[in-house]
Amino acid sequence: MGSDAAGAGVFEAFVEGVLGVAVDAAYGSRVVGVVHVLVRRPGRDVGDAVLRATRNHLSGPHYRRTLSKAGVRLDGNDTDIAEELVDHGVVLVGTCSDIAAAVSEY
């Protein structure tokens, strides 16, 4: 699963870059977002599931721009992109407890 700091970077880049709202850490901006999650199971192809969940988003230039500003590399093959999305917390992967803990960080 991605680090908390990386996930926060994606969030801040989205809020500031797409919504045009400055993130005030002291105040805590109120924004509602959707988080892609995937429970890890034996035999589940995580990379394929991540790409199927995000493919439509990745076709949008605004979404790609936001991710790029947050440091997510979108070049390389599909496996590289899927790993980047998980490593940066764009898609949360793990047990239900892992996912709940990661979501609670937001």
LOTOR-402802 format. One line per field, with one value per residue (C-alpha): residue in three letters; x, y, z. Coordinates in steps of 0.001 Angstrom, whole numbers, plus 500000, padded with zeros to 6 digits. Layout:
<sites>
residuo <- c(ALA;...)
x <- c(X;...)
y <- c(Y;...)
z <- c(Z;...)
</sites>
This chain:
<sites>
residuo <- c(MET;GLY;SER;ASP;ALA;ALA;GLY;ALA;GLY;VAL;PHE;GLU;ALA;PHE;VAL;GLU;GLY;VAL;LEU;GLY;VAL;ALA;VAL;ASP;ALA;ALA;TYR;GLY;SER;ARG;VAL;VAL;GLY;VAL;VAL;HIS;VAL;LEU;VAL;ARG;ARG;PRO;GLY;ARG;ASP;VAL;GLY;ASP;ALA;VAL;LEU;ARG;ALA;THR;ARG;ASN;HIS;LEU;SER;GLY;PRO;HIS;TYR;ARG;ARG;THR;LEU;SER;LYS;ALA;GLY;VAL;ARG;LEU;ASP;GLY;ASN;ASP;THR;ASP;ILE;ALA;GLU;GLU;LEU;VAL;ASP;HIS;GLY;VAL;VAL;LEU;VAL;GLY;THR;CYS;SER;ASP;ILE;ALA;ALA;ALA;VAL;SER;GLU;TYR)
x <- c(500000;501205;502585;500365;502467;502133;498355;498163;500181;497656;494823;496473;497361;493755;492270;494703;495150;491683;489378;491556;491255;494360;494800;495081;496589;495631;491974;491545;489730;486416;486348;484503;486326;486050;488745;489328;489843;490730;490744;493759;492712;494652;494755;493473;495395;495876;497392;494533;491892;493599;493708;490084;488989;490955;491081;488287;489821;493244;491830;490965;493702;492674;493019;496408;497597;496540;498276;501421;501501;501324;504353;502568;504435;502050;504604;505710;503598;500291;502022;504219;501205;499187;502105;502428;498718;498975;502308;500902;497661;495453;494117;494159;494991;495173;493005;489784;491590;494478;492049;490011;493191;494372;491002;490934;494145;492116)
y <- c(500000;503560;505806;508278;511223;510151;509851;513286;514675;513314;514817;518232;518286;517466;520098;522816;521894;520846;522583;525671;525649;526121;523432;524951;522272;524176;524475;521234;521802;519978;517969;514771;512243;508735;506250;503137;500122;496515;493749;491536;487911;484810;484579;488121;490023;493328;495133;494165;495134;498486;499314;498302;500493;503521;503217;505720;508219;507799;508767;512233;514837;516661;513465;512618;516185;516022;512708;513955;517063;514760;512804;509782;508598;507554;506414;502840;499765;498944;497096;500119;502438;500118;499905;503703;504097;501664;503025;506576;505596;506390;502845;501288;497580;495220;493619;495299;496511;497918;499809;501136;502368;504098;505773;506991;508947;511292)
z <- c(500000;499314;501991;503817;502619;498994;499324;500891;497963;495471;497515;497770;494059;493176;495478;494444;490765;489714;492152;492514;496295;498419;501056;504516;506757;509897;508860;506969;503692;503357;500165;499336;497188;495849;496766;494695;496952;496272;498856;498250;497652;496600;492817;492259;489591;491412;488413;486121;488692;489364;485668;485093;488016;486840;483034;482375;484798;483228;479848;481194;480759;483954;485992;484444;485047;488697;489247;487511;489722;492735;491511;490048;486948;484192;481659;481139;480667;482348;485189;485944;485990;488245;490693;490746;491524;494438;495698;495802;497518;494531;494803;498257;498235;501194;503809;504874;508001;505922;503701;506639;508331;505133;504559;508157;507439;505238)
</sites>
